[in-house]
Amino acid sequence: MTGRDPLRESLTDLARAVAPADLYERSLRRSRRIGRREAAIGTGAALLALGLLGSGLWQLPRGTDQSARGVVAVPLSPAAEAPPGSPAAAATTSTGPVRTIPPSGPSRPRPTPATLPKPRSTSLAALPGQAFYDDAGTDGDLVRLTRDGDPETVLSAPFSTVGVSPDGARIAYVSDGQLLVVGTGGGEPERVYAGSASADQAPAWSPDGARLLIDATDPGLLDVATGRLDPLPSGLEGEHYRWSGDGTTLVYATPSCGLEVAAVGAQSGTPVPDQDTADGPAACRPVSVDSTGDLVTVRTEAAVTGTADAVLDTKTGERVELPVGGTIIGAVFDPAGNLLVRWVHGGGNRLSLFDRDFTLLVQAGEPAGLKGLDLVAYTR
C-alpha cells in the first residue's frame, strides 16, 4: 500500500480549484466576443438599411400599398448621420435656400368643358356667399351684390387698392399710403398700420381674418389687432401675394410675369411650370386661390378687364377650361374653394357658381347696374 503523498494531494486540490474558475472566465470571454460580434453585425445591418433607404435603392414597387405590407418610415434620430447623397444629407449640407413645397392633398376634380352643365338654380338669391365689385378708378366705390339683385355701395372713398375679408364683414384698403379697415356695414375707418403701405399689393386677408399681407417697405404680415408687421422671408421675391383658403399656401407673381407657390413660412417658392414658355398663359397677376393652393385665378396679358380671366393649375401650369358659354371677364374663389365666374353672354353678363367638384350650383343673369365694374371678391 502506497503511503500518502502530501505534494500530490496539494497539487490535486489546486487543480480542482483553478479549473472551474478558468473555464468560467474563458466562457465569459467567449460570450462577450459573441455579443460584440452580434452587435457589430446588427449595427452594420442597420447602417446598410439606412443607407439603402436614404439613397432610394430600397423602394417598394409603384402602386404598392405600403400600409398593407406594414412598412413604417422611421425618421433619423438627431444623433444619426444621414447617408451621403440622401435627401436628408442634401438638406443639411446645402448652403442655399431650401425650397419647400406646400402641403397638398389629392387633386380636386376638374371640369368637363365639352358639355355645359345644368345649374341647380337660376336665381341670384341662391348664391350662398357675397360678390363684391369695385369701380376701377374714378369714384373708388366698392359695391356688394345683394341676394335680391340690387347693387349696394359698401365703401365710397378714394382708394388705390382694396381687399375684402373672407367673411365679407370688413374692407381693408390703401388710400394715400394709409392702410385703413372699415366694416361693410358702415362706420369710421380705422388706421391699422402706423407706417406707409404701398398700393402695389392689395391687402390680402388671412383666412381667419386676423392678419393682412401688405406691402410696406417690404411685403409682410400685419397683425390687425396689434399693428405688428412681420416681414416675409427674403427668399419670397414677388408681388400680388394671395392666400389659399386653408391658410397653408401663398401664390404670388414674379417680376418676370410668372407664378410661384410657397408654403406659409417657407424661405423660398416653387415656380409654377410652363410660365416662361412662349405659349404659356402669361399669368402676371394672381387674383384668388382655392382652398388648397392647387388652383389660382389669374389676370393674363389678354385680359379685357382688370380682374381674373383664367384659372390655372399650380402643379402643371395648365389652364383649366371652364364650362361656360362665353368670354370670362371675372373669376374668384371663396375660402372654401367655390368658384364664381363672370362671363359675357349676348349683350349682358352672367354669373356661374361652381362648388369644389365643379358642380354648377347657380347660373343667373347679372344686374345691368354692375356693368363697367370689376368683380374683385366672393366671400362667405
Order of alpha helices (4+ residues) and beta strands (2+ residues): alpha-alpha-alpha-beta-beta-beta-beta-beta-beta-beta-beta-beta-beta-beta-beta-beta-beta-beta-beta-beta-beta-beta-beta-beta-beta-beta
